[in-house]
Amino acid sequence: MAETDLEKFVEAPGRDEKIKEVRKKIDELGIEYLYLQFVSVTGKIMGKGIPADHWEQVAKKGFQLVYGATMNLFLNRAGDYLGYGPEAAELIGIPEPETFMQLPWAPEIGRFYCTLFRNREEKENPGGFLTADSRGNLRRLHEEFTKKHGTQLRIGTEPEMMWLKFDENGKPKDGFSKPYCYHIDQFESLRPVSLQVIRYARKMGLDMIQGDHEDAPGQLELNWMFDDVLRNADRLTTYRQICAQVAREQGIFACFMTKPFMGVSASGCHHNMSLWHGGKDEFVKCGNDPDNLPGMADNYMYVKGGENTFMPDTDDPQMPGKEGLKAIGGVVHHLQALTAIGCSTVNSYRRLWDTGFWAPVFSDWGFQNRTTGLRVSAPGRFEYRSVDSMVNPYLMGATLLAAMDDGLENSLDPGKPEERNIYEAMADGKDVKKLPMSLGEALDKLAEDEVVKRGMPGEMYRLYEEYKRDEFARFMSTVTEWDNEMYMECLP
């Protein structure tokens, strides 16, 4: 019988040495307990914890957990489990030793990311890669893309989020600071939060580069250096965990909800992307002692150098190179379906409807043009703007790769860049596609787009569609405060 994906993964060359290196780290750092985590369809961090004594065993055998954990183990409107019923098998999670990291706020705990597999006793494809694993899918799709095109996708994200106070009932309510964009005084009011986030982030391998107060109450954006698409997604997930911990320490609430307040900006998560030939990993210590790291060295690697295909190759400094233009042509061509991934919740579309706050609602691109869904934010990189703070970055990366593959394969033309305010261009007669303006409409566009669905292989599209259709149906079947205010006394 041929080796399964699981067996090949566990027996990969060099893995035994990494397992031994982790044991040495565990003993040196005094680690008592291990968090084994993966990421659900919606981006939620799931997993199990084990005593550190059992590291070698779990590194080889993994842990088991119901398939439905990839769907947050939530129920649908009918009271049935989403995605997988109680009769489904249990997945196998295998920790990746190179992702080992000591938690800076709980130094007795170590954390790993895991790759998920089908159960060993499944009748079909036993021990195969579990396609409900968004993180594992991204790794494999990126490897296939690089093999086909010879380029790697690098991404840097802009993770806006809000820090809220609690009301007298313990519910998150108002922003901690005032909605003044770039004001240092408001940035200073959140200094205990931002500096602690930065301290923890640097310990965990995030090469922090800048930050500011944005223009919503309590809204901060703290950025780290761009990197390989998978590592950046891991760092965004880690960043969210760090923010939740700092909020607990400070007695406030870390809010990643896209639009908690109307009349001010929402929280986006712009993806700045570029495709590169070549490059190599370089160690960035992030303020740590290289000889006494709180985790494996892989956590501090960033890919550097190479040839950026998005850089101009003509005399026009605003026009990306020909190869980059084809890739962007694919993204522009599939922007409507991609919106179902980048704007993944009912609340996401409040951001698009609350006009006047630079939210992108049109399927077009331009140079430094914030009214389009995609813009050249600087020479050599494109900023995908139709994505917000609730995004699953692994699904986003995988579907962007699918769109870029289509653009490169079929030489798709993104059209001329729009330099005008898109609203003025439309007034002058330009015909521009609008992005979907509700989750239901976005899911319809996704259902029609076979290319973008290639970024959701195996069971992933079925699971995402089921989860999000149920979410939209719950919203449509809910009587809200707005309904009562609008209609309660409208007749006679």
N, C-alpha and C positions, 0 to 999 in steps of 0.2 A: 504494500500500500504506500502511495506517495506521501511525502511529508506534508502535514497541514501548514497553513499560514502561521498558526500558533507555534508549532514545533520549530519552524524556521526562525521565527522571531526570538524565541527563547534560546535557541542554539546559535544565534548569530555570532560570527567571529568577534572576539574581543569583549563579549558581554560578560563572561565570567570574571574577567579582570576588573571590569567596572563594578560588579557586585561586591567584589572584595574591597575595592576602594571605598565604596559606600559604607561597608562595615567598619572600616578604619575611621571614617568620618563620624559615624554614629558613636563609636567609643570615645573618640577624642573630644567631641562636642557634648557628650553626656546626654544624647538623645534617648528618651524613654518611650516615645510613642510616634507612630507614623500615620500621616493622612495620605490615603491613596485616592486621588481624585481624577475625575473625567468631567466632560462638559456635555450637558444635555442638548436636545434639539433647540431649545430656546436660549442657550447660553448660560444656564444655571449650573453652578459647580456642585457635582454629586460625588459620592464615593463612600469609602469605609475607612475606619481606623483600626490599627493593630499595634500590639506591643512591639517595640524594636527588637526584642529577642527573636521574633519570627521572621526577620527580614529575609534571610536566605531562602526559607521555604516559600514565602509568598513571591519572591523574585522569580522562582522557578515554576511554581504551580499557579500563582495568581490567586485572586479571590473571586467568589461568585456573587452575583446580584441579579435580581429579576430584570429581564429585558426592558420592562416598563420604566425602570429608573432613567432610561434615556429620554423618557417623556415626562420626567419629574414625578412619576407615579401619581398623576392627577386623573380625576374623573371627568368624563364629558357630561353634557347636559342631561343625558339619560341615566347617569349614575354608573356607567361602565368605564373601565380603565381605558385611557387613551392609548392607541397604538398596539398594545399587547394585552391579551386577557390573562387570567390567572392560570390558564393551561400552558402558557408559553414557558420555554426553557429559561435557564439562567445564563447570563453572559459570563465570560471570563475576562477579568481585568488584569493585565500584566503591567506592573510598574516599570517605568523607564529609569534605570539607575542614573543616567546622565542628567536627569531633571531634579535630582535630590537637592533640597534646600532647607536649611534651618529657618524656622519662623522667628524673625527678630523680636516679635512681641511675646513669644512663648518658646524660649530657647530649648526647652525639653522636647519639642515636637519638630519632626522633619516632614517635609511634603514632597510628594512625587506626582507627576502627571502619568497617566496610564493609557495604554492602547487596548481597545476592546475587541474581543473575539466571540464567535458563536460557540455554543456549548460543545464540549468534546463528544457528547453522545447524540447530537442532532442527526437525523436521518439524511438530511441534505447539507452538504458542505460542512461537516463537523470540523470545528476548530478554524473555520474561515474567518477572515476579517469581518467584523460586525459593521454593516453599512449604516447602522443607526448611530455610529460614532463620528460626529462631525469633525472632530480633531484628526482622527485617523484618516478619514476621507481626504482632508486637505493635504496631508502629507503625501498620500499616494497620488493624488491628482497633480500636485506640484511636480513630483518626480516624473510623471508621464509627460507633462507639459515641457519640462526642461529637456527630456530625452528627445522630444519631437522637434522643438524649436531652438534648442541650444541657449535659451535664456531663462533667467530666474526672476520671479516677481519679488520686489522689495516694497514694503509698505510702512508708512508712518501714520499713526492715528492721532486725532485731536479729541481726547475724551472729555468733553464738557460734562459737568454734573453739578448738582446743587446741594448745599449744606443747609439743612432746615432745623428749626427749633421744634420742640414738642409743645403741644397745648396742655391744658390742665387735665385732659383725659389720657395723656400719653400718646396722642396721635401726632404724626408729623404735620406741621402747619406752615408757618411763615419762614421765608429765607432768613438766614442768620445775619446777612449784611444787606446793604441797599443796592438797588439795580443800577450801579454806575460803572460803565465799562471802562476798563484800564485805569481806574482810580486807585492810586497806591494806598490811600487811606482805607478804602474798603478791603483791599488786598491785605493790608496790615491787620485789620480786624479779625481776619481768619488765619493769621500767622501761626498760632499754635497748631492749627489743623494742617496747613500746607507744609510746614517744616517737618512735622512728624511723618506725614505721607512721604515726603522726599527722603527722609532718613531711612525709613523702612524700604522704600523702593530701591534706593542705591544698594542697600544690603543684599537685596534679592536680584541684583543684576540689571536694573533699569537705569540706563545712562541718561539721567534727567538733564534737560537742556534749557527749558524756559517755562514760564507760567505767568498767568495774569488773572485779574478779576474780569469776568465777562459781564454782559448787560442784563442779567436777570438776578433776582434776589438770591444771595448766597451762592452764586455761580462761579466756580473756578475751572480753569483749564490748566493742567500741568502736563508737559510734554516730555517724551524721551526720544532718543535717536531712533531713526528708522532702521529696519533690518529685514531679513528673510520673512516672508509672509507668515509662516507658521510660528516662528519665534516671537514675532510681534503680537500675534493673536494670544500666545501664552502670556506675554507681558501685560496685555490689556486685561486678561482674566485675572492675573495676579494683582494688578492695580486695583481692580474692583474689590478684591478681598482685603487689600490694604486699607482702602477707604472705609469699608465696613468696620474694620477693627479700630481705626482711628476715631470714627464716630462713636463707637462704644466707649472709648477712653475719654472722649470729650463731652459725653452726654448729649450729643446732637445726632442728627439723622443724615446718612449719606444717601442722597436721592438720585437714582439713575433713570427715573421716569422721565420720558421725553418732554412732556408739556404739563407740569403741575400748575402753572399760572398762565392765564390769558393776558394779553396786553403787554407782554414782555417776551424776549426771545426764549426759544426752547433749547434743549440740550442736544447738540449734534455730536457726531463722531466722524468728521470728515476723514476720508482715507486718501492720503497722498501716495501715489503709486508710480513705479517705474519698472521697466524690464531691462535686465542687465546680461551682457555676455561676460563670463569670467568673474573674477573677484575671489577673495579668500577670507576665511575667518581670522579675526584678530581679537586678542584678549583685551577687554576694557575693565579695569579693576573696580571702577565705580566707587572709589574711596576705600576699598577693602585691602587688606594685607594679602598679596598674592600667595604668600607662603602659609597663610592660615585662613583660608576662605570658609565662609559659613555654608558652603554648598559646593557642588561639582563645578569644575571650570567651564563646562559647556554653557552654564547659565550666564556667563560673562562674555560670551563670544558675540561679535557683530561682524557681518560680512562687509568687507571694504574693497574698494577698487573695482576694476573691470570697465567695460564699455557700456554706458547708459544709452540705450536705443531711443530714449525720449529726448535726448539732446538735439538741438537744431543741426542739420547737416547742409544747410544752405546759408545764404547771406541774411535771411530773415531771422532775427533772434527770437521771434515769437512763435515760429512754426517748428513743431517737433520733427524729428527725423522720419524718414519714410516708413521704417519698420514700426516705430512707435505710433505713427498715425494710423496704420492698419489696425494695430491692437486697440487703439482708442475708437476707431471706427466700429469695432465689434461692441465695445461698451455703449457707445451712443446708440447703435442699432438695437440694443437689448435693454435700454434704460428702463422701459416700462415694466418689464418682467423683473428686473433687478430690484425695483422699488419694493417688491414684496419681501425681499430679504433685508434691504437696508432700512426700510420703514416697516417694522415687523409687528407692530401692535396697533390696536384701534386708536390709542392715544397718539401714535406717531402722526396721524393725519391732522390733528389739531395744529401741529407745527406748520403744515402746508396751507391750512385754511386761514390761520391768523396772519394776514398779509402785513407787509411793512417791516418784517424782521429778517430779511435776507434769506428766507427759506426758499430753496430751489423748487420750482414747480413745473419747469419746462424741460423737454427732452432736447437739449442743445448744448453746445460747448463754445467757449470763448477764452480769450486771454485776459486774466485778472477780472473776469466778469462774474460777479456773485449772483446774478439773476438767472444763471443757467445751471443745469444739473451737473455739469462737468466743466472745469476750467483749468487752464494752465496757471498754476499758482506761482511757479518760478521756472526758469529754464531747466528742463530735464525731469519735471514731474507734473503729473496731472492730479488734481484734487477732485475726488468723487464726493459730491456734496449731498446727495440724496440718501443719506445714511445718518442714523441718530444713535443716541446713547444706549438704547436697548438692543442694539444689534448683536447677533451671534457672529463674532469676527471670523470664525472658521467657515461658516456657511458663506459669508460675504466674500472671503478670499477665494473659496472654491468656485463660486458662481462667476466672479470676475475673471478667473482663469478660463472658464468655459467661454465667456463672451470674447475674451482676447484671442483665444484659439480660433474662434470663428472669424474674427477680423483678420488674423494673419493667414488663415487657410484660404479665405475667399477674397482677400484684398479689399475689405470693406472701406468705403470712403466716408469719413465723418462729416464731409461737407466743409464749407468755409467757416472759420471761426467767427462768431458773432461778437462784434466789438461794441454794439449799441446796447443800452438797457433793453432787455428782451421785451418789455412792455411797449417801449417806443418802436422797436422793430415790428412788433405785431400791428401797432397802429399804422405803420407805414405799409402794411399789407403782407408781411412775412407770415407764411403758414408754418406754425410750430405745433408739434404734438405736445399736449399737456401730459404730465405724469399722472398716474392714478391718484385719485383724491379720497379714496377710502381703502381699508384693508380688503374688503370684498372685491373691489375693482382690481386691486393689485394682484390678488390671488387668481382672478380670471385671466389677467395678462400672463401670469406665470404659467398657468395651465396650458396656454396656447403656445408657449415658447419651449420647443424641444431642446434648443441649444443651452439655455440657462439650466434646464432640468438635468443636463448632463453633469452639471456641477453638484447634483444631489443624487448620487448613484444608488443602485440597489433599492433599499427600503426608505432611503432618506426623504425622497419627495413625497411618498405616501404618508409618512409620519408627519412631516411638516404641514402638508395640506390638511390632514385630519385635525391636527392641533389648532391650526390657525382658523380653519373654517368653523370649528366649534367656538373659538374665542369670538369670532365675528357674530356668530349666531347668538351667543350669550348677550352681546352688546345690543343686537337688534331686538332682542326679546325682553330688554330691561326698561322699566319705567323709571326715568331719571327725575331729578329735581327740576330740570328744564321743562320736561313734559308737564309736570304739575303746575309750574308757574305760567306756562304758555296756554294751557288748555283747561285747567280745573274750573275756571269761572268764565269761560268764553261764551257760553250760552245759558239762558236764552238772551 
